[in-house]
Amino acid sequence: MTVASAVPATNAEGFALIADHLSPHKAQAYQAAGIGVVQGRREGIRVWDLEGTEYLNCRSSGGVFNFGHHPAFAVDALVAAVQEHDMGDWLLPSARRAQGAAALARLLPDPLRFAFFTASGAEAVEVACKLARAVTGRRGFVCAEHGYHGHVGFSLAMDDPPLSDPYRPLTPGISRVPFDDLAAAERVVCPETAAVIMETIPATGGYLVPSEGYLPALRRLCDEHGALLILDEVQSGLGRTGRMWAFEHFGVVPDMVITGKGTSAGVYPIAACCFGDRVEEHFARDPFFHPSSFAGSELGARVLEAAVERYEDPALLDHVAAMGRRLSRGLEGLIATHPDRLAGQRGLGLMRALETHSEAQGLELTRQCFAHGLLAIFAFNRQSALQIMPPLVITAEEVDEVLVRLGAAVRAMRVP
Ligand SMILES: Cc1ncc(COP(=O)(O)O)c(C=O)c1O
């Protein structure tokens, strides 16, 4: 008989358990990076470690916690759903799933009224890429350097080499171009291109905001060559930038949108690939395309429906825009005070990158953020930049609290 392991009461006990049963090397790596924190209680924008030390979450797991931790509306939706039914069988027709898709369609522009649900963002990217190949009959993809779409199959092959190299050989047919460089895209998009796939604002690349004409020009380039445009809004979508979708800032409508993270409201995994009639045509040939037991769970669909009701409240978008301005003003103040440590900031809404002068400074700022009660981490594909992405529901007082802790972290940086 196995005995349930004791619930760890300290971070050290938590790490010992992690080392015993998840990975000792991972446990060491966290601690070497100055992350001596094991997640404990959490509520709203706050997380406490196992010893009760409090952190403000400026990471939000990339948008999973758009509504903060453990939002009551999502917990209620999930509890009600699980009391009424289970996940449902992926193969059988599901009105619940269709209701979730109908809710999501309310947030999307025409013609994107169909959703294919998945259990993760990376799986939604797989779905999009398979659909693009099937619909166009072509093999090629064009994606952005320093982008991130997940870590499996197609998305792994699109990752920067440090992430993908250990797992070669990768899915062939993928060309990587610098983001926001139209000439580079023009050189590779061709009649063999099934789709151009990019994040509207590359998150792991450090929240790079494209210049105004870039996405419209990419849209035209795709149309000229009969290729599809897929925009990954897993981080930048669902209100994060002060508009429902980041692509709305640039006046384009893609052929497919990938959404995830915030679709879960932090309580149940669900992501989606959304598309219109042109892409849906594929289901005439392969109605049971992409079998996946946990994709399209009816529990996730219920949570998503509840989340959509929150996302479609126009007051939320106004709030995000206002909190984004407040955060941005505060960051400008810090940059002006510490020009030796901070080089600038960029982003839209509550998706802000604080640029240091070097990767070493980015790492040190991350360490100091943890030491000063702030969960904020450098961008993996641009390590000089600290990603600041608090829950969308952060209040003005909480933004100010974040700025106080961030200021203390910057002052404490040991790397000149
Ligand atoms: C932009 C983007 N796309 C896709 C993914 C993959 O999502 P998931 O981790 O749910 O597979 C991520 C994850 O960080 C992401 O940031």
The ligand as a Tripos MOL2 file, in Angstrom:
@<TRIPOS>MOLECULE
LIG
   16    16     1     0     0
SMALL
NO_CHARGES

@<TRIPOS>ATOM
      1 C1          2.1300   32.8140  -27.7560 C.3       1 LIG1
      2 C2          2.0030   31.4070  -27.2760 C.ar      1 LIG1
      3 N1          1.4820   30.4920  -28.0890 N.ar      1 LIG1
      4 C3          1.3250   29.2130  -27.7050 C.ar      1 LIG1
      5 C4          1.7260   28.8010  -26.4470 C.ar      1 LIG1
      6 C5          1.5620   27.3840  -26.0410 C.3       1 LIG1
      7 O1          0.5220   27.2910  -25.1100 O.3       1 LIG1
      8 P1          0.4930   26.0780  -24.0720 P.3       1 LIG1
      9 O2          1.5660   26.2990  -23.0740 O.co2     1 LIG1
     10 O3         -0.8980   26.1440  -23.4880 O.co2     1 LIG1
     11 O4          0.7050   24.8350  -24.8720 O.co2     1 LIG1
     12 C6          2.2950   29.7320  -25.5700 C.ar      1 LIG1
     13 C7          2.7350   29.3230  -24.2330 C.2       1 LIG1
     14 O5          3.4220   30.0230  -23.5210 O.2       1 LIG1
     15 C8          2.4450   31.0700  -25.9940 C.ar      1 LIG1
     16 O6          2.9760   31.9970  -25.2070 O.3       1 LIG1
@<TRIPOS>BOND
     1     1     2 1
     2     2     3 ar
     3     2    15 ar
     4     3     4 ar
     5     4     5 ar
     6     5     6 1
     7     5    12 ar
     8     6     7 1
     9     7     8 1
    10     8     9 2
    11     8    10 1
    12     8    11 1
    13    12    13 1
    14    12    15 ar
    15    13    14 2
    16    15    16 1
@<TRIPOS>SUBSTRUCTURE
     1 LIG1         1 GROUP 0 **** ****
